């Protein structure tokens, strides 16, 4: 009975998180994103305080550099990059992570936070575009905004980076050591996200 209550409680918690994005004010975007990413970094640190020595032989440098990010970013560009990275990280954590070595609930919390983050960003980007359209109604030949068109950024380098991570996990058969390597890399990604988010302040 206690296990059933625990599952119901967590399911209700998931429901609240998944349904709250629509009520968020875009003026609070910076604070919300900063909080979500900080919590994700803490959760990743809690999974394993030290990198296992037996996994050192398969460590890999995935070479994430600032060159993967668009130069001279506008606020809109920054929001889109945060959106894209959040989606990619969510997809990584949706793969075969080791449930017996990590707390499943922590992974789920990270996934929920990332999902909420992308929904919130999508909403705010849509609002930004609508405001822009209202200011530029006289420009009739301008490409009209439709759905998620604004979010379809052709950042091939960023896509290749996350594809390399996915291929690495598959090659290593989603082993515990492979996931420990990726856990460190995802902490790095969240740190980069925090730097991007700080530019929205």
Secondary structure as GFF3:
##gff-version 3
##sequence-region A 1 201
A	DSSP	alpha_helix	2	19	.	.	.	ID=ss1
A	DSSP	three_ten_helix	21	23	.	.	.	ID=ss2
A	DSSP	three_ten_helix	26	28	.	.	.	ID=ss3
A	DSSP	alpha_helix	29	47	.	.	.	ID=ss4
A	DSSP	three_ten_helix	53	58	.	.	.	ID=ss5
A	DSSP	three_ten_helix	66	68	.	.	.	ID=ss6
A	DSSP	alpha_helix	75	93	.	.	.	ID=ss7
A	DSSP	alpha_helix	104	135	.	.	.	ID=ss8
A	DSSP	three_ten_helix	149	151	.	.	.	ID=ss9
A	DSSP	alpha_helix	156	171	.	.	.	ID=ss10
A	DSSP	alpha_helix	176	198	.	.	.	ID=ss11
###
